[in-house]
C-alpha cells in the first residue's frame, strides 16, 4: 500500500473534512502536495491542545473519564503526543511522495531522469504521461533507490529526500540540523510502529540521543513533540524552497 493510500486510510479515522487550501491543485500543482501535507501536520499539532482542554474539564467532573485523564496527565500526555506524532508523520510521508510523483507526472525530462534509475523498459518512457498511480509507484521506488545511493541513507532521511529530489531536478539545500532532527524523528516513528516504542541498543548506536531509554519506551512529551514537529515542517519548507528554485516553478 502506498504512503498516499495509507494516509487516506488514516484520515478516514481522524478527519471527516479535507482541508480547503488557497493553492490551486492545477495551476499550483508544484506546491499543492506540500501545502496539503503541511495543513494536516498543523491540524494534528493543534489537536493536542484540544485534547488537553477536554481532559482538564473531565477531571473536574470526577467521572470514569476523569480518572483516565489523571493517568494521562501523570504520563505528560505521552499517548496523546504519540498519536499526533504518528498522524503528522503519515501526512509528511505522503506529502513528500506526492510531490515527487507530481513532478514525474507533469515533466517529461524529470520522468526520463527518474526511470533512468531502473532497468531498461521497466517504465517505458514512450508510454508517458503515466497514470497517477504509476507515478506514485515510481516515486516510492525512487525513495528505495535513494536509500542505497545516499551515505547513511537508512538513517539520514533528510539526505535521502535530497537525493530523490535531485533526481527529478528539485534542488533541496543541505541542512545538518534538519538531518539530525529528522533522523531521530524517523527512527522513533519506526520504533513506535514496529516495536511498540521500545528502544534497543542498535537504535542508540544509530541515534545516540536515544541512549537513556534503551530497553524502555521513550516518553514523548510536549518538548519532544515540538522538536519532531519542527523537524517535519522544516523539511517540508526546505522542499518548498527547492521547488521554488527549480525549473518546475515556472511550469
C-alpha positions as a printed NumPy array, in Angstrom:
array([[  0.   ,   0.   ,   0.   ],
       [  1.435,   3.404,  -0.976],
       [  2.071,   6.14 ,   1.579],
       [ -0.662,   8.218,  -0.049],
       [ -3.236,   5.421,   0.338],
       [ -2.062,   4.805,   3.923],
       [ -2.638,   8.489,   4.682],
       [ -6.11 ,   8.386,   3.138],
       [ -6.952,   5.323,   5.252],
       [ -5.677,   7.066,   8.391],
       [ -7.653,  10.217,   7.646],
       [-10.869,   8.225,   7.447],
       [-10.423,   7.715,  11.193],
       [ -9.063,  11.14 ,  12.192],
       [-10.705,  13.659,   9.868],
       [-14.016,  13.822,   8.038],
       [-13.327,  17.106,   6.223],
       [-10.461,  17.617,   3.786],
       [ -8.723,  20.987,   4.327],
       [ -9.641,  23.772,   1.908],
       [ -6.43 ,  25.215,   0.524],
       [ -5.776,  28.51 ,  -1.223],
       [ -3.441,  26.673,  -3.581],
       [ -4.931,  25.668,  -6.927],
       [ -4.21 ,  21.932,  -7.48 ],
       [ -3.733,  22.599, -11.207],
       [ -2.011,  25.969, -11.542],
       [ -0.177,  25.489,  -8.25 ],
       [  0.475,  21.775,  -8.616],
       [  4.177,  22.208,  -7.742],
       [  3.248,  23.176,  -4.179],
       [ -0.195,  21.607,  -3.647],
       [  1.008,  18.309,  -2.143],
       [  3.357,  20.143,   0.228],
       [  0.626,  22.575,   1.308],
       [ -1.839,  19.725,   1.861],
       [  0.671,  17.749,   3.93 ],
       [  1.542,  20.816,   5.998],
       [ -2.165,  21.503,   6.59 ],
       [ -2.653,  18.011,   8.02 ],
       [  0.537,  18.317,  10.1  ],
       [ -0.606,  21.629,  11.611],
       [ -4.059,  20.139,  12.305],
       [ -2.514,  17.227,  14.211],
       [ -0.214,  19.631,  16.065],
       [ -3.061,  21.739,  17.465],
       [ -5.188,  18.664,  18.165],
       [ -3.102,  18.12 ,  21.298],
       [ -4.272,  21.404,  22.836],
       [ -7.903,  20.475,  22.178],
       [ -7.486,  17.085,  23.815],
       [ -5.777,  18.59 ,  26.838],
       [ -8.611,  21.076,  27.327],
       [-11.136,  18.22 ,  27.268],
       [ -9.086,  16.184,  29.715],
       [ -8.801,  19.055,  32.199],
       [-12.555,  19.638,  32.006],
       [-13.313,  15.957,  32.539],
       [-11.059,  15.832,  35.612],
       [-13.29 ,  18.319,  37.408],
       [-16.338,  16.09 ,  36.895],
       [-14.674,  13.161,  38.696],
       [-16.063,  10.615,  36.252],
       [-14.53 ,   7.434,  34.819],
       [-13.071,   9.544,  32.063],
       [-11.711,  11.863,  34.714],
       [ -9.696,   9.091,  36.356],
       [ -8.351,   8.103,  32.939],
       [ -7.491,  11.772,  32.382],
       [ -5.477,  11.842,  35.6  ],
       [ -3.428,   8.901,  34.369],
       [ -2.891,  10.592,  31.011],
       [ -1.657,  13.761,  32.673],
       [  0.584,  11.831,  35.053],
       [  2.347,  10.485,  31.945],
       [  2.706,  14.011,  30.492],
       [  0.16 ,  13.085,  27.778],
       [  2.586,  10.62 ,  26.208],
       [ -0.115,   8.625,  24.413],
       [ -1.701,  11.774,  23.057],
       [  1.561,  13.17 ,  21.701],
       [  2.484,   9.785,  20.246],
       [ -0.821,   9.585,  18.386],
       [ -0.443,  13.101,  16.994],
       [  3.186,  12.461,  16.021],
       [  2.254,   9.369,  14.012],
       [ -0.523,  11.344,  12.325],
       [  1.893,  14.122,  11.406],
       [  4.387,  11.605,  10.074],
       [  1.797,   9.956,   7.832],
       [  0.949,  13.339,   6.315],
       [  4.636,  14.149,   5.914],
       [  5.495,  10.9  ,   4.114],
       [  2.517,  11.202,   1.803],
       [  3.392,  14.822,   1.004],
       [  6.98 ,  14.051,   0.015],
       [  5.93 ,  11.058,  -2.083],
       [  3.131,  13.004,  -3.751],
       [  5.421,  15.943,  -4.574],
       [  7.904,  13.717,  -6.4  ],
       [  5.03 ,  11.916,  -8.148],
       [  3.622,  15.28 ,  -9.287],
       [  6.912,  16.245, -10.92 ],
       [  7.168,  12.875, -12.694],
       [  3.566,  13.157, -13.853],
       [  3.964,  16.694, -15.24 ],
       [  7.525,  16.893, -16.561],
       [  8.866,  14.596, -19.29 ],
       [ 12.511,  15.43 , -18.607],
       [ 12.126,  14.584, -14.929],
       [ 10.255,  11.409, -15.852],
       [ 13.12 ,  10.342, -18.113],
       [ 15.657,  11.064, -15.376],
       [ 13.591,   9.099, -12.862],
       [ 13.207,   5.954, -14.991],
       [ 16.901,   6.006, -15.9  ],
       [ 17.442,   4.771, -12.324],
       [ 15.724,   1.469, -13.18 ],
       [ 16.299,  -1.383, -15.591],
       [ 15.647,  -0.547, -19.225],
       [ 11.953,  -0.547, -20.139],
       [ 10.848,  -1.092, -16.53 ],
       [  8.792,   2.061, -17.061],
       [  8.613,   2.711, -20.846],
       [  9.048,   6.429, -21.441],
       [  7.164,   6.223, -24.736],
       [  4.047,   5.453, -22.656],
       [  4.385,   8.765, -20.769],
       [  2.345,  10.585, -19.489],
       [  1.647,   7.841, -16.979],
       [ -1.269,   7.392, -14.609],
       [ -1.107,   8.999, -11.201],
       [ -0.946,   5.548,  -9.617],
       [  2.117,   4.625, -11.66 ],
       [  3.81 ,   7.946, -10.873],
       [  3.256,   7.283,  -7.164],
       [  4.788,   3.83 ,  -7.581],
       [  7.861,   5.289,  -9.303],
       [  8.169,   7.867,  -6.514],
       [  8.164,   5.085,  -3.907],
       [ 10.722,   3.06 ,  -5.826],
       [ 12.961,   6.111,  -6.203],
       [ 12.989,   6.53 ,  -2.434],
       [ 14.212,   2.952,  -2.099],
       [ 16.935,   3.627,  -4.676],
       [ 17.897,   6.818,  -2.847],
       [ 18.257,   4.9  ,   0.416],
       [ 21.015,   2.81 ,  -1.173],
       [ 22.564,   5.733,  -3.055],
       [ 22.8  ,   8.09 ,  -0.058],
       [ 25.55 ,   7.81 ,   2.581],
       [ 23.809,   6.575,   5.736],
       [ 20.551,   6.706,   3.792],
       [ 18.968,   4.199,   6.117],
       [ 19.122,   6.719,   8.968],
       [ 19.645,  10.142,   7.389],
       [ 16.178,  10.614,   5.908],
       [ 16.703,  14.287,   5.058],
       [ 19.715,  13.455,   2.893],
       [ 17.754,  10.636,   1.278],
       [ 14.947,  13.045,   0.411],
       [ 17.519,  15.436,  -1.051],
       [ 18.87 ,  12.617,  -3.225],
       [ 15.421,  11.654,  -4.513],
       [ 14.524,  15.263,  -5.256],
       [ 17.807,  15.886,  -7.07 ],
       [ 16.928,  13.066,  -9.491],
       [ 13.802,  14.974, -10.575],
       [ 15.531,  18.38 , -10.654],
       [ 14.294,  19.784,  -7.341],
       [ 17.407,  21.11 ,  -5.539],
       [ 16.899,  20.861,  -1.758],
       [ 19.667,  22.589,   0.194],
       [ 21.759,  20.688,   2.722],
       [ 20.902,  21.356,   6.378],
       [ 22.851,  19.464,   9.045],
       [ 20.468,  20.469,  11.842],
       [ 17.462,  19.172,   9.948],
       [ 19.332,  15.969,   9.109],
       [ 19.959,  15.261,  12.794],
       [ 16.454,  16.185,  13.941],
       [ 14.626,  14.31 ,  11.182],
       [ 16.812,  11.233,  11.637],
       [ 15.75 ,  10.953,  15.279],
       [ 12.086,  11.57 ,  14.457],
       [ 12.193,   8.939,  11.71 ],
       [ 13.853,   6.386,  13.97 ],
       [ 11.331,   6.972,  16.769],
       [  8.443,   6.681,  14.307],
       [  9.745,   3.302,  13.126],
       [ 10.244,   2.132,  16.697],
       [  6.674,   3.119,  17.622],
       [  5.137,   1.485,  14.564],
       [  7.191,  -1.708,  14.569],
       [  8.254,  -2.292,  18.198],
       [  5.64 ,  -0.632,  20.402],
       [  8.114,   2.165,  21.082],
       [ 10.768,   0.08 ,  22.868],
       [ 14.285,   1.307,  22.097],
       [ 17.117,  -1.19 ,  21.662],
       [ 20.887,  -0.864,  21.622],
       [ 21.044,  -0.676,  17.836],
       [ 18.771,   2.363,  17.888],
       [ 21.025,   4.071,  20.398],
       [ 24.105,   3.382,  18.268],
       [ 22.432,   4.962,  15.247],
       [ 20.881,   7.834,  17.227],
       [ 22.919,   8.455,  20.427],
       [ 20.273,  10.817,  21.85 ],
       [ 18.069,   7.744,  22.403],
       [ 20.628,   6.062,  24.681],
       [ 18.957,   6.944,  28.022],
       [ 15.899,   4.862,  27.099],
       [ 17.481,   1.617,  25.876],
       [ 15.201,  -1.241,  26.925],
       [ 12.31 ,   1.124,  27.568],
       [  9.815,   3.35 ,  25.785],
       [ 10.98 ,   6.937,  25.434],
       [  8.365,   9.357,  26.803],
       [  7.097,  11.803,  24.207],
       [  6.047,  14.97 ,  25.999],
       [  5.395,  18.458,  24.712],
       [  9.061,  19.413,  24.235],
       [  9.957,  16.306,  22.215],
       [  6.716,  16.557,  20.24 ],
       [  7.517,  20.154,  19.254],
       [ 11.051,  19.103,  18.248],
       [  9.616,  16.496,  15.864],
       [  7.006,  18.936,  14.563],
       [  9.775,  21.39 ,  13.707],
       [ 11.819,  18.683,  12.   ],
       [  8.854,  17.704,   9.845],
       [  7.703,  21.203,   8.946],
       [ 11.302,  22.335,   8.444],
       [ 11.79 ,  19.565,   5.898],
       [  8.567,  20.477,   4.1  ],
       [  9.704,  24.104,   3.948],
       [ 13.1  ,  23.036,   2.577],
       [ 11.251,  21.07 ,  -0.087],
       [  9.108,  24.115,  -0.824],
       [ 12.206,  26.312,  -1.267],
       [ 13.764,  23.687,  -3.516],
       [ 10.663,  23.606,  -5.701],
       [ 10.621,  27.41 ,  -5.895],
       [ 14.235,  27.396,  -7.139],
       [ 13.619,  24.624,  -9.653],
       [ 12.649,  24.976, -13.294],
       [  9.292,  23.404, -12.391],
       [  8.241,  26.608, -10.601],
       [  7.506,  28.302, -13.904],
       [  5.716,  25.367, -15.498]])
